[in-house]
Structures are given as structure tokens and as C-alpha cells.
Amino acid sequence: MSNRMKNMLMAVSVVLLAVLPLIFVKGEFGGADDAAENVIKMLHPSYTPWFSSLFELPPETESMLFALQAAIGAGFIGFAFGVFKGRASKNKAQ
């Protein structure tokens, strides 16, 4: 199997892994914070938080910071893969 075919197969697999759950899994999308808050309210209805946030960010800003965090993480992982690939090809050439 050629490298081009392997890359195409991998790309299709990634797209399917991302899209199929969205199509076939009928569920509600919610954050982990909301789920944890609901469980705490269910187990201990009289619970009060120890402190509250100093300020509340708008949802758009929270989304932007989350996307920025994901982009930085992806860049770091891509850089690490590039370094390891470069080292492997350098060692192979020697």
C-alpha cells in the first residue's frame, strides 16, 4: 500500500471518528462543570460553594480561550512529532 493511500485512509478514518458519533449518538452536549454541579446538587442540596469567582467571563471569551488552549496543545504535539521524525531520519541517514 502506498504512502498516499495510507494517508488518505487515515484522513478518512479521522473524519469518520469525528462525524459518526455526532450522527448516531443522540445525547445532550454539556460541559463537565455543569454535570458535576448537577451531581453535587443532587447528593447535597444544601451545599454552598466555598468561594465564588472574582469575575465571570463572557461565553465567547471562554470559547476563545479554550480554542487557544487546544491550538497551543496541537502545535506542541506537532512540534514534538516533527522533532522525533527529524531525529529518526537523521539517525537513519548516518
C-alpha positions in Angstrom: 0.0 0.0 0.0 1.4 3.4 -1.0 2.0 6.2 1.4 -0.6 8.3 -0.3 -3.2 5.6 0.1 -2.3 5.2 3.8 -2.6 9.0 4.4 -6.0 9.1 2.6 -7.2 6.1 4.7 -6.0 7.8 7.9 -7.7 11.1 7.0 -11.0 9.3 6.2 -10.8 7.4 9.5 -10.2 10.6 11.5 -13.2 12.3 9.8 -15.4 9.2 10.4 -14.3 9.1 14.1 -15.3 12.8 14.5 -18.6 12.7 12.5 -20.2 9.3 13.3 -20.7 9.9 17.0 -22.4 13.2 16.2 -24.8 11.4 13.8 -25.6 8.2 15.7 -25.3 9.2 19.4 -28.4 11.0 20.4 -27.4 12.9 23.5 -27.1 16.2 25.1 -23.8 18.1 24.8 -22.9 19.7 28.1 -19.7 20.6 29.9 -18.1 18.6 32.8 -18.6 21.5 35.1 -22.4 21.5 34.6 -22.5 17.7 35.1 -20.5 17.9 38.3 -22.7 20.8 39.6 -25.8 18.8 39.0 -24.4 15.7 40.8 -23.4 17.9 43.8 -26.9 19.5 43.9 -28.5 16.0 43.8 -26.3 14.5 46.5 -26.1 17.5 48.8 -28.9 20.0 48.1 -27.8 22.3 50.9 -24.2 22.6 49.7 -22.8 26.1 49.3 -19.6 26.8 47.4 -16.6 27.9 49.5 -16.0 30.9 47.2 -17.2 32.5 44.0 -15.3 33.7 41.0 -13.9 37.2 41.1 -15.3 37.8 37.7 -17.3 35.9 35.1 -16.0 35.7 31.5 -18.5 36.0 28.7 -19.1 32.7 26.9 -17.4 33.9 23.7 -14.2 34.6 25.7 -14.3 31.2 27.4 -14.7 29.6 24.0 -11.9 31.6 22.5 -9.6 30.7 25.4 -10.5 27.0 25.1 -9.8 27.1 21.4 -6.5 28.9 22.0 -5.5 26.2 24.6 -6.3 23.5 22.0 -4.3 25.2 19.3 -1.3 25.6 21.5 -1.5 21.9 22.6 -1.8 20.8 19.0 1.1 23.0 18.0 3.2 21.5 20.8 2.3 17.9 19.8 3.0 18.7 16.1 6.4 20.2 17.1 7.3 17.1 19.2 6.3 14.8 16.3 8.5 16.8 13.9 11.5 16.7 16.3 11.2 13.0 16.7 10.7 12.4 13.0 13.7 14.6 12.3 15.9 12.8 14.8 14.8 9.4 13.3 15.6 10.4 9.8 18.9 11.9 10.8 19.9 8.7 12.6 18.7 6.6 9.6 20.9 8.7 7.3 24.0 8.1 9.4 
